């Protein structure tokens, strides 16, 4: 009686050259994509394509009348559209640039050997967790030109504080600074993750060569956190170009129309009952943000690949 080990093995003929063995692919991993795919289609794809259609109609909750591109013509001929478009670009690029610069600087500081590093990290990130409306209402009180704590503190040193939110020339910049204060924690967190991922061997080799802290930053830290920079730029720029909540909570687009952005103009049209017009504005905002973000994303991605 022969054992299994003693039985002669069957000879398998190798497949002919040039042919690939087909592997059976399991459908099991695909099932995990279905819930997120359904949510994406229902909550994003369907509303996006529906908005393109309703932008061509005069619609209410129960009726829709096709009117072609009349909504787009009406929105683009709005008297304050140009000013709101300029404010959108100022707000988006200013907040994005400041978050990149301040986020990187704070991340470099908070990854060094400083006292209370963990506490400082949590303190900088704390404003991100606070409600945007709450932040807007709080700073609206603090920036009051007469009774606000900021101007009262300046008056102690003999400085007459400006009308942060009542001066048409300052309103949009004042809101942008509050937005940077609230959102710089996210940028700092992304940069901290990028810096701690840099191998310490680079810094040790630079130390052997006699490089100082400034040279380490320019030749090691800054080039190697480029992926983090791309992430911060894209996230903050997309958020800044379509931002609405903080602006509405602090000034409602005022004084006059001096701090209006495209998103606040859209909301005002919706409040007035011009639903098709506001939908057309949303489509225009979507196209504007896409036209700005895609080239920047291509440029940043190409730089990462080349490096």
C-alpha positions in Angstrom: 0.0 0.0 0.0 1.5 3.3 -1.1 1.3 6.5 0.8 0.3 9.8 -0.7 3.9 10.9 -0.7 5.0 7.8 -2.6 2.4 8.2 -5.4 3.8 9.4 -8.7 3.0 13.0 -9.4 1.0 13.9 -12.5 3.0 15.8 -15.0 1.6 19.1 -15.9 2.4 20.5 -19.3 3.5 24.2 -19.2 1.4 26.6 -21.2 2.6 27.4 -24.7 4.9 30.4 -24.9 3.2 33.7 -25.5 0.0 32.8 -23.6 -1.0 34.2 -20.2 -2.7 32.2 -17.6 -6.1 33.7 -16.9 -6.8 34.2 -13.2 -10.3 34.2 -11.8 -11.1 37.6 -10.4 -13.2 37.6 -7.3 -16.1 40.1 -7.2 -15.8 40.2 -3.4 -13.8 43.5 -3.2 -16.2 45.2 -5.6 -19.0 45.0 -3.1 -17.2 47.4 -0.8 -17.4 50.1 -3.5 -21.1 49.8 -3.9 -22.3 51.9 -0.8 -19.9 54.8 -1.6 -20.8 54.6 -5.3 -24.5 54.8 -4.5 -23.9 57.8 -2.2 -21.8 59.5 -4.8 -24.4 59.1 -7.5 -27.3 60.1 -5.3 -25.7 63.0 -3.5 -23.4 64.4 -6.1 -23.7 63.2 -9.6 -27.5 63.4 -9.9 -27.8 66.9 -8.3 -24.9 68.2 -10.4 -26.5 67.1 -13.7 -29.9 68.2 -12.5 -28.6 71.7 -11.8 -27.4 72.0 -15.4 -30.9 71.3 -16.5 -32.7 73.5 -14.0 -30.3 76.4 -14.8 -32.0 76.5 -18.2 -35.5 76.7 -16.7 -37.7 79.0 -14.6 -38.7 76.6 -11.9 -40.5 76.3 -8.6 -41.1 73.4 -6.3 -44.0 72.2 -8.5 -43.2 73.5 -12.0 -40.4 74.1 -14.4 -40.5 76.1 -17.7 -37.6 75.8 -20.1 -36.2 79.3 -21.0 -32.8 78.4 -22.5 -29.9 80.6 -21.5 -31.9 83.5 -20.2 -30.9 82.8 -16.6 -27.2 82.9 -17.5 -27.7 86.2 -19.4 -29.6 87.7 -16.5 -27.0 86.5 -13.9 -24.0 87.8 -16.0 -25.6 91.2 -16.4 -26.1 91.7 -12.7 -24.9 95.2 -11.7 -22.6 94.0 -8.9 -21.5 90.7 -10.5 -18.1 92.1 -11.5 -17.4 93.4 -8.0 -18.5 90.1 -6.5 -16.2 88.2 -8.9 -13.2 90.4 -8.0 -14.0 89.8 -4.3 -14.2 86.1 -4.9 -10.7 86.0 -6.4 -9.3 88.3 -3.7 -10.8 86.2 -0.9 -9.8 82.9 -2.4 -6.2 83.7 -3.3 -5.6 85.7 -0.2 -6.8 83.1 2.3 -5.1 80.3 0.4 -1.8 82.1 0.3 -1.8 83.0 3.9 -2.8 79.5 5.0 0.1 78.1 3.0 2.7 80.5 4.5 1.4 80.5 8.1 0.6 76.7 8.0 4.1 75.9 6.9 5.7 78.2 9.4 3.6 76.9 12.3 4.3 73.3 11.3 8.1 73.9 11.2 7.8 75.5 14.7 5.6 72.7 16.1 7.8 69.9 14.9 10.8 71.3 16.6 11.9 70.7 20.2 9.8 73.4 21.9 8.1 73.4 25.3 4.4 72.5 25.3 4.4 71.3 21.7 1.3 69.1 22.1 -0.7 71.8 23.8 0.2 74.4 21.1 -0.8 71.9 18.4 -4.2 71.4 19.9 -4.6 75.2 20.5 -3.9 76.0 16.8 -6.3 73.3 15.6 -9.1 74.2 18.0 -10.7 77.0 15.8 -11.3 74.4 13.1 -13.7 72.6 15.4 -15.7 75.7 16.2 -18.9 76.5 14.2 -18.3 78.9 11.3 -21.5 80.8 12.2 -20.3 81.0 15.8 -17.0 82.4 14.8 -18.6 84.9 12.5 -21.0 86.2 15.1 -18.2 86.4 17.7 -15.8 88.4 15.5 -18.6 90.6 14.3 -19.0 91.7 17.9 -15.2 92.0 18.5 -14.7 94.1 15.3 -17.5 96.5 16.1 -16.0 100.0 15.4 -17.4 101.6 18.6 -17.9 98.9 21.2 -15.7 96.1 19.9 -12.9 94.7 22.1 -10.3 95.1 19.3 -10.8 98.8 18.8 -11.0 99.4 22.5 -7.7 97.6 23.0 -6.1 99.8 20.3 -7.5 102.9 22.0 -5.6 102.0 25.1 -2.4 102.6 23.1 -3.8 105.8 21.5 -4.6 104.1 18.2 -7.9 104.8 16.6 -9.2 101.5 15.2 -10.7 101.4 11.8 -14.2 100.2 10.8 -13.2 96.6 10.2 -16.6 95.5 8.8 -18.2 98.9 8.1 -15.5 100.3 5.8 -16.1 99.1 2.3 -12.4 99.0 1.6 -11.6 96.8 4.6 -14.6 94.5 5.0 -13.5 91.7 2.6 -10.0 91.7 4.0 -11.2 91.6 7.6 -13.3 88.5 6.9 -10.4 86.9 5.1 -8.2 87.3 8.2 -10.9 85.7 10.4 -11.1 82.8 7.9 -7.3 82.3 8.0 -7.5 82.3 11.8 -10.2 79.6 11.7 -8.7 77.4 9.0 -5.0 77.6 9.4 -5.1 74.6 11.7 -5.9 72.2 8.9 -3.0 73.5 6.8 -0.7 73.2 9.8 -1.8 69.6 10.5 -1.2 68.6 6.8 2.3 70.2 6.9 3.1 68.5 10.2 2.3 65.2 8.7 4.5 66.0 5.7 7.4 67.1 7.8 7.4 64.2 10.2 7.4 61.8 7.2 10.8 63.2 6.0 13.6 60.7 6.9 15.9 62.1 9.6 18.9 60.8 7.7 18.7 63.8 5.4 19.0 66.2 8.3 21.8 64.2 9.9 23.8 64.2 6.6 23.2 68.0 6.3 24.4 68.5 9.9 27.6 66.6 9.0 28.1 69.0 6.1 27.7 72.0 8.4 24.2 73.1 7.2 22.2 75.3 9.5 18.5 75.5 10.2 17.8 77.9 7.4 19.6 75.8 4.8 17.9 72.7 6.0 14.5 74.4 5.5 15.3 75.6 2.0 17.1 72.5 0.7 15.4 69.6 2.6 12.1 70.6 4.2 10.6 72.9 1.6 11.2 70.6 -1.4 10.1 67.4 0.4 6.8 68.9 1.7 5.7 69.8 -1.9 2.9 67.2 -1.9 1.6 68.7 1.3 1.8 72.2 -0.3 -0.2 71.0 -3.3 -2.9 69.6 -0.9 -3.1 72.8 1.1 -3.2 75.0 -2.0 -6.0 73.0 -3.6 -8.2 72.5 -0.5 -7.9 76.1 0.7 -8.3 77.6 -2.8 -11.4 75.5 -3.6 -12.9 76.4 -0.2 -12.0 80.1 -0.6 -13.5 80.5 -4.0 -16.8 79.1 -3.0 -16.9 80.3 0.6 -20.2 81.8 2.0 -21.0 81.1 5.6 -18.5 83.4 7.3 -19.1 86.2 4.9 -22.9 86.0 5.4 -22.6 85.8 9.2 -20.3 88.8 9.5 -21.5 91.3 6.8 -24.2 89.7 4.6 -22.2 91.0 1.7 -22.1 94.6 3.0 -21.6 97.4 3.6 -23.5 97.8 0.4 -22.1 95.2 -1.9 -18.5 95.7 -0.9 -17.9 92.2 0.5 -20.3 90.2 -1.8 -18.8 87.1 -3.4 -20.4 85.0 -6.1 -21.8 82.6 -3.5 -23.6 85.4 -1.6 -25.0 86.8 -4.8 -26.4 83.3 -5.5 -28.0 83.1 -2.1 -29.6 86.6 -2.4 -31.2 85.5 -5.7 -32.5 82.4 -4.0 -33.9 84.4 -1.2 -35.7 86.6 -3.7 -37.4 83.6 -5.2 -35.4 83.5 -8.4 -34.5 79.8 -8.2 -33.6 79.3 -11.8 -31.3 82.3 -11.7 -29.6 81.2 -8.5 -29.1 77.7 -10.1 -27.5 79.3 -13.1 -25.2 81.2 -10.7 -24.2 77.9 -9.1 -23.3 76.4 -12.5 -21.2 79.5 -13.3 -19.5 79.2 -9.9 -18.8 75.6 -10.6 -17.3 76.3 -14.0 -15.2 79.2 -12.6 -13.7 77.1 -9.8 -13.1 74.2 -12.2 -11.4 76.5 -14.7 -9.0 77.8 -12.0 -8.3 74.6 -10.1 -7.6 72.2 -13.0 -4.6 74.1 -14.4 -3.2 74.7 -10.9 -3.6 71.0 -10.1 -1.9 70.0 -13.3 1.0 72.3 -12.6 1.5 71.1 -9.1 1.1 67.5 -10.1 3.6 67.9 -12.9 6.1 69.5 -10.6 5.8 66.6 -8.2 6.4 64.1 -11.0 9.4 66.0 -12.3 10.9 66.2 -8.9 
